[in-house]
Amino acid sequence: MSYVGTVREGKVVLPPGVTLPDGTLVRIEPVRDGDDPAYGLADEAVSTGIPDLSAQHDHYAHGTPKRGD
């Protein structure tokens, strides 16, 4: 389980309702807005010109027979 908190006056403040027992070992990693690995993923999209690519991806990527959906 992970939580996102904010540092205020040198202490990490967790979201409302989140409590951890005293002595809980935690890992702190600073993040910036937009650090989500999926952020900007749509910018990498390219047009392939293949209209059924999403439905037949196994055919195009692995050479399996097309599905007859």
N, C-alpha and C positions, 0 to 999 in steps of 0.2 A: 504494500500500500504506500502510496506517496501523496504528499500534500504540498501545496504551494502556499508559502507564507511571505511575510514582509518583515524586513528589519526595521525596528523602531527603537531609537535610543539604545542601540547596541544589543537588543534582544529580538529573537525571531518570534513574530506574532503569527499564530496559526489561524486558519479560518474559524468563524464562530462554530461552536459545537465540537471542535476537534480538541481532544485532550490526550496527552501522553503522560504516563506515570513518571514521577521523578526518577532520574537515573537511566531513562531510555536512551540508548545509543542512537544517534541520528547522523545522517550524512547531509551536509550543506553544500549546495552547488548553485552559485549565482547564475541567473538566466536573464536574457534580455527579451523584450517583446519580439516575436518573430523567430525565436529559436526552435520552434516546433519543426521536426524534420520534414513534415509535409508542407510547411509554409513555402509558397511559391512553386509548388509542384506543377500546377497548371501551366506555369510559364514554360515548362519543358515539353509540353505536348506538341506534336507535329502531325500534320495531315499525311496519312498514308495513301489516301485514295481508295482504300478497301472498305466498301460500305458495310460488310458483315464481319469485320475484324473482331469485334467484341464477342459476337456469338460463335465464331469459328476460330478463335485464337489457337486452339490446339492443332487445328489443321495447318494454319500458317506458320506456327512456331515449331511444331514437332512432326508435321507430315502425316498426322492421323487422318482418316477419312472424314470428310465433312459430315456434320450431324444433319439429320433430316428433319429438324424441328420445323 
